[in-house]
Amino acid sequence: MPMHTIKENFSIYKGRKQAEQRFREQLSSLIIKTFGSGLYNQVTIRGILSFSIDYYIAEFSKITRNETSYTFYKFIFWLHEQATELNANYKHESFSDTITADYIACYRRVLKFIIEEGCGVQMKSGEKVDAKFKKRIEPILDNLLFLGEMIITCVNLYAEQDMIEDVAEIRFNKKNLYTFQRKHHYDFIFKHIQKELAGHLKDAIVDEKGHADLNEALHVSFGINYENVCKLIGSLHQYFKIKPGEPLPVNWEGLTRNLHGEYGVSLETADLFFRGLCLDNGNRMSLLDLARKPYNLNRFLYKPIVMWNIDSKDFAVLGAHSWDESLSQYVTNAIPWGKAPLEWMSKASFKKYVHRKEDDHDKWLDDEVESIVKEQGLQYDRNIKHLISKNGTITLLKKDVGEIDFLIIADKTKKLLVIDDKHLHGRYDTANQKNDFSVFTEGPKSYNASMAKKLEWANANKTAIEQHFQRKYHNTKMSLNDYSIEGVFIVNTPTLYMYNSTYRIYTIRQVASVLTGQHVDPTFAIMIEEDEQETILHVKYPYFRKPKYITFNADSEL
């Protein structure tokens, strides 16, 4: 099998290109038959992407419906455990030209797709893991990895069309096989963003007490010591002699009764706790929703106990690394935004804990920004609801302006910065970042609309703001006469829209350089060769705007 050993300990399967040919031929023929083969406008491309997504999903589902071997799904689960442990130890790392960070991310998502689809399969046990098995499943796995990757690719391109002008292109080669690609310089910019990603994420603010607080909330609300749950899972692996990385299949009562018998948790409470982490054929999402709604909790990432039917009996299947990943995801990407299993939220005390975390998480970002501002010795005010000027108190809340997170006087740039902090989800795919784009840009209550009102108010009340700071810092000579006013968003983790936004968006790692005037947006000169012509694109922020081309014939003399 085309298996790669990473860091001498982890096995990663690399899908082979043979899978691509058959599906490209079929879909290319269908696209040409349905849409023609000429140049497509963006509306037609949108239709083709939707058509293609339906095709890939249908082919993916056909394979999983026909694959009924429990041995196959157990092998997929083992591959996922390997990749999940690797990701936990070496997050966002590339290991070779073929096993890159992007490949690992897509690979893990597709393996999750297969595991989730397994909830709807009537599996049969008994197939041996031998040379015959490996030879049988290689083309199946190749096909699923290719189809899954194309589902994700097309969903991302579909989302990009809402955010980026003239982004997608579909062409056919001499064999009439399709190629999906980004136009202009956009692919170059995406690669640049990917290089920046790790640095932004490294400096992202995390809840240092998140895991401890979750453990405490589980103890208060359920009477469950989380360490005991981990011990139970470990002991069940030992009892059933499960090899490292292989899934643990156990009947439901094996979970609830053991938690009750070993640690005194009532059967009702144990059932409620485990149900919150259970994915079955009733609550799992469709493949389309799995691809386009990555933060819906009804997915394996958040529900590490999958219910599989094996030999006509239902089993709860779980793995140690998937379990750890899920609980970590709740701490970092769910609970701080008020999201948790509905079963857990039925406990009033747990619901209160979740909403407390939701209220606190914006403050974490505000605190970090304030710390940076203080380090730079700048004059500022935080959480401004009213100003005190010579003419009295001016209230922002009654003027449809709302609270301003920060007003900062950046002396070196001669700017009065109107700051809004937005603690966004950590998002790693374009389809999910479309959510960020929507909350910034769409509707009268969007972040951009709110910022526009704050800037209108600030420009109309510049003198009052000056007087407010004179009073706060006991300096009647302080003046804002030479200062311009700029609206800025500060986010915890990067988002695609920050590279093309109406108002500038910076991550926490960029704040100090922005305040001191040292931040410089990179510019690029990109040479594009096409149809015997060379095109030079000079690209600067905002990066995702349809360019004007400077073209010359490659064979002409200078």
N, C-alpha and C positions, 0 to 999 in steps of 0.2 A: 504494500500500500504506500502511496506517496505521503508518508508520515515524516515530519521534521521533529528532531529532538532539540528542544530549546533549553539553554542553561543546564544541560546534562540531566534534566529531570522532568521536563514537560513535553508531552506529545501533541503536536498540532498537525492536523490533516490539511493538506493543500489541494484544493480542487483542481482538476485537470481541465485543459481547454477543450477536450473532446466534447464536453457537454454542450458547448456553446453552438456548434455548427447546426445541429438539428433544429434547435429552437429559433435560431436566427433565420434560418431558411423558411420555417413555417410562418413566423410572425412577419417577416419581410413581405412574403407573398400576400398575406392578409392585409397588411397596411396598403400595399400598392393597389390591391383589388378594391379596398374600401375608400381610400383617400387619394389615389393616384400617386405618381412618383415625381411630380414637379416640385418646384420650390414652394415651401409652405409658409404661410403667415403664422403669427403667434397664436391666433385663435385655433387654427387647424392643428398646430403642434400640440396645443392643450388637449384637443380631442384625441389625437394619436397617443399621447401619453396615457390618458385615461383608458383608451382601448388596449394599450399594451399592458397596463397594470392588470386589467381584467384577464388578459391572456396568461400572464405569468402566474397569477394567483390560481387560475383554473388548473394549469399544468402542475403547479406545486401541490395543490389539494388532491389532484388525481393520484399522484405518487404516494402521498401519505395515506390516503384511503385504501389503496391497494396493498400497502406494506403493513402486514399484520404480525410480523415476528417480534415478540418481546425482546429477543436477543438483539435485534437491530436497534430498537429504541433504548435499550440498556446501554448499548455501545455509544449512541448519540449522547446519552446522559453522561457517560464517562468522559467523552471528548469535551463536553461542556464544563465538567468539573476541572479537567486539566487546564482549560483555557481561563477559567475563572480564577483558579489559584495563581496562574501565571500573571493575570491582570492585576490581582491584588498585590503581588510582590514587585511587579515591574510595570506600573501604570504608565500608559502613553509612550511606551518604549517600542522602537523598531529593532528587530533582531537580525534581519538580512534584507536583501533586495526584494525577496518574495514574502517573507513573514514580517510585514510592516505593522506599525500601530494601527493604520487604517484597516489592514486586512484582519487583524485580531478583533477590532471593534465590529466589523461587518460579520465576520465568522461567528462571533458569540451571539449576535442577534439572530442569525439564521438558525443556529443550533437551538436557540430558544423557541423560534417558530416551530421547529420539528417537534420539540418536547411538548409544546402547547397543543399542536395538532394531534398528538398522541392521546389527548384526553377524549377524543371522539372515535378512537379506534378500538375494535374488539381484538385484543392481542392474543396470540397463542405462544406458549413457551415451548422449549425443547430443542430449538435449533442450536447446534454446536458452533462454537467459535473455532473454526478451522480454516484451512486454505480455501475450501469451497465457499464458506461463508464470506470471507474477505473478498474473494473474486466476485461474488454475487452483489455485494453491497457497494463496491467501489463506484460503478456507473450511477447507482441510485444516489449516493452521496454527492458525486460530482454534479448531477443534475439539480439536486436540491440546493446546493451551494450557489450554483449559477443563477437559478431561478430566484432564490431569495435575494441575492445581490441585485438583480435587475428590478425586483419589486421595490427595494429600498432606493435604488438609483432613480427610477421613474417617479416615485413619490416625492423624492427630494427635488427633482427638476420641476415637477408640477408646482411644488411650494415656491421654488425660486421664481417662477413666472409671476407670482403675486408681488414679489419684493424687488425684482430687478428688471430694468427695461431691456427688452429685446435679448433675452438671455439664451434661449434654447434653440438648437438647430438639429434637424434630422436629415441625414444624407444617405445616399445609397452608393455603394462602390460598383465596380465593373461587373460583379457577380450579382448585382441587385440585392445585396445584403445591407441592412440598415446600420447606421451609426448614430447613437445619441451623443450629443456633445454640447458644450457651452460655446457661445459665439464670442467674437472680439477678444479682449484680453482677460475675460472673466476667469478662465481656468487658471491662468497665472496668478490672479489675485487670491483665488481659493487656496492655492498651494502656499502662498505667502501667509495667509491667515492660519493655515494648519501649522506652519512653523512657529508662529507666535503663540499658539494655543497653550502649550505646556507651561510657558512662563507666566501667562495670565492665571492659569489654574493653580500653579504653585503658590501664588500669593493670595489666593482667594481666602476669605474669612470662613472659618469653620467653627462650629459649636464645640468648644473644648469639653464641655460637660454633657454633650448630647447623649452618649451611650449610657453614662451613669444616671442621667435624669430619666431616660427611658426605662432602665432597669428598676429604678425607684418607683416610677409610675405603674409598672406591671406588678410590682410587689404590693403597692397600696390598693390598686384597683382589682387585682385578680388574686392576691395572696400568692403570687408565683415568684419564686426566685429564679431569675433568668439563667443563672449558672447551673441550677438544677435541671433546667430544660436541656441545656447543652450536654450535661452529664448523661441525661436519659438517652439522647440521640447517640452519644458515643457508646453507651452500654448496649443499645440495641444493635449497633453495627458489630460490636464484639460478639453478642449472643448469636446473631445470625451468620457470623463469620464472613462479613462483607469485606471484600478487598478494598484497599485505599482507593478512593475516587469512584467506586461503583455505587449505584443508587441503592438505597435501603427501601425495599418494599415491605410494608407492614399493614395489617388490617387496621381500620380506624380505631377499634377498641384497644389495639395494642398501644396506641399513643395515649388515649385518654385514661385507660385503666392503669397503665404504668405510672403516669404522672400522679394519679390519685393514690395508687398503692405505695409508691416509693416516697412521695413527698406531701401527701395529705391534702392535695388540691381536690376539691369536689369534682365529681364527674361532670356536672353541668358547667362549671367554670372552665374545666379543662377542655371541654368540647367547644365552648365559646372562644377560648384562646386559639386553639388550633384551627377552627373554622375561619378565623380572620386571616389565616395564612394559607388557605387551601384554594387551589385552582382545579375546577372540574369542568365537565362538559356543559354544565348549566351557566357558569359565570365567565367562561373564557370568551375572549373577543374574537372577531373574525380576523382573518389574515390582513385584510385591508386596514382595519382599525389598529391592529398591532403595529403596522408600518407607519400610520399617520398620526397615531395618538400615543406616543411613547411614554407619557406620564399618567395615563389611566392606570389605576392600581390593579385592575383585573388582568394581570399578566404575571408570568413566571418570575420576573425580576422582583416583584413585591409579594408574590404568593409562592413560596418555595416548596410547598407540599402539593404535588400534582396527583390527581386521582386517575389511575390507569386501570382499565378492565383487563385482567389477565386470566385466561382460561375461565371466563364467565364469572369471575369474582373481582370485586373492587378492592384495590390496594392503594394506600397512601404511599407515595414514592418521594423520597427526599435525599439530598446530598449535603454533606457538611459545608462545602464551600459555597454552594448556592444559598444555603441557609444563612451563612455569615454575610454574604453579599446583600441579601434582602433586608436584614435587620439594619445594616449600615445605610442602605438606601432610605429607609424610613427616617433615620436620624438626620441625614444630610439633604434629602431632596423631597421629603413628603411632609413630615410632621411640622417643620417650621412654616409651611404654607397651609396649615390647617387640615392636612389630609392624613387619614389613617383608616384601617379596616373598619367597615361599618359595625361589625360585631364588637370590636373594641370600643368604638365610640358610643355604644349603648350603655356603657358604664359611665355614670355622671362624673365620677372623679377623673377618669381617663380623658374624657372629653374636655374637662376643665384644664388638665395638663396640656393637651394639644393646643387649645386656644391661648394659653399662657405663652407657649413657645411661639405661636404665630404672632402674638403681640410683641414679643421680645426681639424677634429676628431682625426687624428693621433697625432696631437700636444698635445691634452689633456693628452694622455698617456705619451708622452715624458716629459711633464711638471711635472707630478706626479713622474715619475722615477727620474728626476733631483732633485726634492725636497727631496726625500729619500736619494739620494747620498750625497747631501749637509748636511743633518742631521747627516750622518755618518762621515763627514769630509774627504771624500775620494777624491783623484785626479782623474779627469775625463775630457773628452772632448765630445761635443755633435754635432751631425749632421756633421760628418767629411767628407768633400769632398776632402781635400788635407792635406798633412803634410808638416811642415817646418823643415827640417833637416839641418845638417851642409853642405850637398851637394846641398842644394836648395829645391825647392818645388816639392813634389811628388804628382801628381794628381791621385785620385782613379777612377775618372769617365772615364778616357781614358784607363784604364786597365781592363775593364769588371768586376770591383769589385762593383762599385756603392757606394752610400753614406752609411756610417756606422752610425747608430743612436747614439751609445755610445761606447766609449772606457773607461773602468773603471779599475783603479788599486786597487784591493782588497787586502790590505796589510795582513790581518789576515789569508787569505787562500793562499797567495802568487800566485795569479792568475791575469793575464791581461784578462779581460772579454770583448769579442766582442759581443755587445748587438744589437739585432734587436727587435724593439717593433712592435707588431702586434695587432691592435685593432679589435678583432674578434667580430662577431655577438654573442649575448647571445643565446646559443643553449642548449636545455634541452632534446633532444632526440637523439638517436644514428644515426638514418637515416640522420638527419641534420648535425651531427658532422662528417659524412663521407665527407662533403664538406671541413671541416678543414683538415682532413687527406689528401685529394686530393691536396690542395694547398701547403701543407707542403712537400709532397712526390713525386708527379707525374710530370714528364717532366723536361726539361732542365732549365726551369724558375721557378721551385718550390722554396719554401722558403729554403728547405734543400740544394738544389743545389746552391742557392745564398750564403748561409752561408758557404758552403764548399769553395767557391771562396774567400770569405773574410778571412777565416782562413788560407788558403794557402798564401794569400797576407800578412797577419799579421805575420805569421811565417817567411816568406822571408824578411820582413822589420822590424823585432823586434828592431834592432838598431836605425832605423829611427824613430820609435814610441818613443823609449826612449829619443832620442834627441828632439823630438817634445814636450814631457812633461817637459824635462829639461828647454826648452825655455819658455813654457807656465807658469811654476811655479817658474822660476828663481832659479833653483836648479841643478847645474851641477854635483852634487854628486849622484843624484837620479839614481838608477840602476834597470834594469829588468832582470838581469842575472839569478836570482834564481826563476823567475816567469814562470809558465806555461801559455799557452794561451788556453782559452776555449770559445767556442761559445755558447751563451745563447739567447733564445727567451723570451720576457716578453709579456704576454697577459693580456687583461682587464678582461676577464671572462674565466672560466675553459673550457677545451675541452678534450675529451676522449684521444686524441693522446698524451697529455702531460704525461700520465702514461706509455707510451711505446715508447717514441720518440728517434730518432737518436741523436739529440742535445737537451739538457735539456730545458724544457719550464716551466716557473713559472708564477703564477698570481701576480698581483700587491701587494697583501697582503703578499707574500713570499719574496719580494725583499730584505727587510732589513736583514732578517735572512740569506739569501744567501750571501749577501755582507759581513756579519760579521762572516761567517762560523758556524752559529748556526743552520742552516737548517739540519734536519736529516730525511731521508726517512724512514717511518715505515717499519718494517719487520714482517712477520707473520709465525707462525708455525700452519699449518692447518691439522687436523686429518680427514681423509675421510674413512668411513666404507662402504665396498662393498663386496658382495660375501664372507662373513665370513673372510675377510681380512681387516686390518687397514693399511692405507697409510698415511705417514707423508710427508707433503709438506712444505719445507722451501721457502717462497716466499719473494723476495725483488725486488726493482726496477731494470730493467723494469718489470712491473707486468704481462704483457700479453705475456708471452713466454711459449711455451709448456714445462712443467716441466719434470724433471727426478724423478722417483718415488723410495722411499725407503719403501719396503713393508715387512710386517711380518705377520705370522698367529696369529690371535687374541687369539687362544686357546693354543698357544705354551708357554712353561714356560721360564722365563728369567733366 
